[in-house]
Amino acid sequence: MVRSARGGSPILGPVDQLTEPVGLVALGAAAVALLALIVVSIVALRLRRLRAEQRVVLGASAREDLVTHAAALQQAFSALHERVEEVAEQLETRMADAEHRLDGAIAYRALVRYDAYGDLSGHQSTSLALLDAGHSGVVLSSIANRETARLYCKQVHAGEGELELSPEEAEAVRIALSGEVGSVTLD
């Protein structure tokens, strides 16, 4: 029973029956309190699970919230993206340099064997065409007979000889540019 502040008569009398209005209000308040306790327990359990999941993401010793962690991740991804872009630019530069150097490498070649003097020496004379991707390079010709051998070299630009090419040298250039594989023996 609750007494008034002056110590006089009680403000509320004893609740003898739960069917009286005061008893019904008390039962309603108890039901609301019990429902609130259940809701608070469920929310607390969910909050505990959420914090456990956050510790998995943030780490056990981390004292930051998800927003701070997400901002740090975004900053790290931005830095990583910038580094990847920088490396990609470097690779493009290196690739362009390598392609430029490869343009000067031997891309086409052909070997033609023939008998330069017609003395049936077994096709000992040869013309070798070595050309780059721009169809430029050299033709090396070795003219051989039984006693001597001579070596000639002629420059080729865009598939044409700087000096007039012999028929065998022109054939070597033609075969090289056509992409045929192996050596050819001319009769």
C-alpha positions as CSV (number, residue, x, y, z in Angstrom):
1,M,0.0,0.0,0.0
2,V,1.3,3.5,-0.9
3,R,0.8,6.2,1.7
4,S,0.6,9.9,1.1
5,A,3.6,12.1,1.6
6,R,2.2,13.5,4.9
7,G,1.8,10.0,6.4
8,G,-1.9,10.1,6.3
9,S,-4.4,8.0,4.5
10,P,-3.3,5.7,1.7
11,I,-3.5,7.0,-1.9
12,L,-4.3,3.6,-3.2
13,G,-6.0,1.0,-1.2
14,P,-5.1,-2.7,-1.2
15,V,-5.9,-4.6,-4.4
16,D,-7.9,-7.6,-3.2
17,Q,-9.3,-8.7,-6.5
18,L,-7.8,-8.6,-9.9
19,T,-11.2,-8.0,-11.5
20,E,-11.5,-4.5,-10.1
21,P,-10.3,-1.6,-12.3
22,V,-7.1,-1.1,-10.4
23,G,-6.3,-4.8,-10.6
24,L,-7.0,-4.9,-14.3
25,V,-4.7,-1.9,-14.9
26,A,-2.0,-3.6,-12.8
27,L,-2.4,-6.8,-14.9
28,G,-2.3,-4.8,-18.1
29,A,0.8,-3.0,-16.9
30,A,2.5,-6.3,-16.0
31,A,1.6,-7.7,-19.5
32,V,3.1,-4.7,-21.2
33,A,6.2,-4.9,-19.0
34,L,6.6,-8.6,-19.8
35,L,6.1,-7.9,-23.6
36,A,8.7,-5.1,-23.3
37,L,11.1,-7.5,-21.6
38,I,10.7,-10.1,-24.4
39,V,11.2,-7.4,-27.1
40,V,14.3,-6.0,-25.3
41,S,15.7,-9.6,-25.0
42,I,15.2,-10.2,-28.7
43,V,16.8,-6.9,-29.6
44,A,19.7,-7.6,-27.2
45,L,20.3,-11.0,-28.8
46,R,20.2,-9.5,-32.3
47,L,22.6,-6.8,-31.2
48,R,25.0,-9.4,-29.8
49,R,24.9,-11.3,-33.1
50,L,25.4,-8.1,-35.1
51,R,28.5,-7.1,-32.9
52,A,29.9,-10.6,-33.4
53,E,29.5,-10.3,-37.1
54,Q,31.1,-6.8,-37.0
55,R,34.1,-8.3,-35.1
56,V,34.5,-10.8,-37.9
57,V,34.6,-8.0,-40.4
58,L,36.5,-5.5,-38.4
59,G,38.8,-7.8,-36.4
60,A,38.7,-8.6,-32.7
61,S,40.8,-5.6,-31.6
62,A,39.2,-3.0,-33.9
63,R,37.6,-0.1,-32.1
64,E,35.9,1.5,-35.2
65,D,32.4,1.3,-36.5
66,L,31.4,0.0,-39.9
67,V,31.2,3.4,-41.5
68,T,34.8,4.2,-40.5
69,H,35.9,0.8,-41.7
70,A,34.0,1.2,-45.0
71,A,35.6,4.6,-45.5
72,A,39.0,3.1,-44.9
73,L,38.3,0.3,-47.3
74,Q,37.2,2.8,-50.0
75,Q,40.3,4.8,-49.5
76,A,42.5,1.6,-49.8
77,F,40.6,0.6,-53.0
78,S,41.1,4.0,-54.4
79,A,44.8,3.8,-53.7
80,L,45.0,0.3,-55.2
81,H,43.1,1.5,-58.3
82,E,45.5,4.4,-58.8
83,R,48.5,2.0,-58.5
84,V,46.9,-0.4,-61.0
85,E,46.3,2.4,-63.4
86,E,50.0,3.5,-63.0
87,V,51.3,0.0,-63.6
88,A,49.0,-0.4,-66.6
89,E,50.4,2.8,-68.1
90,Q,53.9,1.6,-67.5
91,L,53.1,-1.7,-69.2
92,E,51.6,0.0,-72.2
93,T,54.8,2.1,-72.6
94,R,57.0,-1.0,-72.2
95,M,54.8,-2.9,-74.7
96,A,55.0,-0.1,-77.2
97,D,58.8,-0.1,-76.9
98,A,58.9,-3.8,-77.3
99,E,56.7,-3.7,-80.4
100,H,58.8,-1.0,-81.9
101,R,61.9,-3.1,-81.4
102,L,60.2,-6.1,-82.8
103,D,59.4,-4.2,-86.0
104,G,63.1,-4.2,-86.7
105,A,63.5,-8.0,-86.0
106,I,63.6,-10.6,-88.8
107,A,60.0,-11.4,-89.6
108,Y,60.4,-12.9,-93.1
109,R,63.2,-15.2,-94.4
110,A,63.8,-17.5,-97.4
111,L,66.7,-19.5,-98.8
112,V,67.0,-20.2,-102.5
113,R,69.7,-22.7,-103.8
114,Y,70.8,-22.6,-107.4
115,D,73.7,-23.4,-109.7
116,A,75.1,-20.0,-110.6
117,Y,77.6,-21.2,-113.3
118,G,75.6,-24.0,-114.8
119,D,78.5,-26.4,-114.3
120,L,76.5,-28.9,-112.4
121,S,78.3,-28.3,-109.1
122,G,75.3,-29.4,-107.1
123,H,73.4,-26.1,-106.5
124,Q,76.1,-24.7,-104.2
125,S,75.1,-21.0,-104.7
126,T,72.5,-19.5,-102.4
127,S,70.5,-16.4,-101.8
128,L,69.2,-15.7,-98.4
129,A,66.5,-13.0,-97.8
130,L,66.2,-11.6,-94.2
131,L,63.4,-9.0,-93.9
132,D,61.6,-7.2,-91.1
133,A,57.9,-6.4,-90.7
134,G,58.3,-3.4,-92.9
135,H,59.6,-5.7,-95.7
136,S,63.1,-4.1,-95.3
137,G,66.3,-5.9,-94.7
138,V,69.1,-7.6,-96.7
139,V,69.6,-10.3,-99.3
140,L,72.9,-12.3,-98.9
141,S,74.1,-14.2,-102.0
142,S,76.9,-16.7,-102.0
143,I,78.1,-17.5,-105.5
144,A,80.2,-20.6,-105.5
145,N,82.0,-22.8,-108.1
146,R,84.6,-25.5,-107.6
147,E,87.5,-23.1,-106.9
148,T,86.0,-19.9,-105.4
149,A,83.1,-18.5,-103.5
150,R,81.9,-14.9,-103.4
151,L,79.6,-13.2,-101.0
152,Y,77.3,-10.3,-102.0
153,C,75.0,-8.3,-99.8
154,K,72.2,-6.0,-101.1
155,Q,69.9,-3.8,-99.0
156,V,66.1,-4.2,-99.5
157,H,63.6,-1.4,-98.7
158,A,59.8,-2.1,-98.7
159,G,60.4,-5.3,-100.7
160,E,62.5,-3.7,-103.4
161,G,66.2,-3.9,-103.8
162,E,68.3,-0.8,-103.3
163,L,70.4,-2.1,-106.1
164,E,69.0,-4.3,-108.9
165,L,68.4,-7.8,-107.6
166,S,69.3,-10.9,-109.5
167,P,66.4,-13.2,-110.5
168,E,67.5,-15.6,-107.6
169,E,67.6,-12.8,-105.1
170,A,64.3,-11.4,-106.2
171,E,62.8,-15.0,-105.9
172,A,64.2,-15.2,-102.3
173,V,62.5,-11.9,-101.4
174,R,59.2,-13.0,-103.1
175,I,59.3,-16.4,-101.2
176,A,60.1,-14.7,-97.9
177,L,57.2,-12.2,-98.2
178,S,54.8,-15.0,-99.3
179,G,55.5,-16.8,-96.1
180,E,56.5,-20.1,-97.6
181,V,58.6,-22.3,-95.3
182,G,61.8,-24.2,-96.2
183,S,64.4,-23.7,-98.8
184,V,63.8,-23.7,-102.6
185,T,66.1,-25.1,-105.2
186,L,66.0,-23.5,-108.6
187,D,66.9,-25.3,-111.8
